[in-house]
């Protein structure tokens, strides 16, 4: 996305300047943490509200930035399952989302995200994938049968500013991640139970609706 378009779109989202959200965005900038950011966050809330999501599972949550938007969407009595391998991020999320009045909707699992999804029983309204890119195909394989008909699978960083198409040949990890993301995208596109598109905002957001 061009800087001009990104700046224009961001400028339309100023009404979301809640103090806690601004703190989270400032931490992401200062530490280089790859939070989904102001353009993707409201999209996540919109998608969750559009399908009436009450039960959301995040694969990769960090200190709770994307969970902030999902927690707004599910409302009181809803639940957002968060995952991260760092217990320090759980403490940060509890602070941020607690001050935002949203922590009561959070179920935080410290450990491997895919293992956590496997351990949590029941049907899900929305699964959001934002973990190590090499694990994307495995995440999709586990999530696809857990989502209810009419629910969504959403994945961030599925284009990655086009770098996935021309990975640095000297970077073995980058090439492996590019292949994994491409496989993930193709698996979803070819699954006739899902209708999917890629929204080219930031590094690309894949949205797949389960239709059968």
Secondary structure, 3 states (H helix, E strand, C coil): CCHHHHHHHHHCCHHHCCHHHHHHHHHHHHHCCCCCHHHHHHHHHHHHHHCCCCEEEEECCCCCHHHHHHHHHHCCCCEEEEEECCHHHHHHHHHHHHHCCCHHHEEEEECCHHHHHHHCCCCEEEEEECCCHHHHHHHHHHHCCCEEEEEEEEEECCCCCCCCCCCCCCCHHHHHHHHHHHHHHHHHHCCCCEEEEEECCCCCEEEEEECC
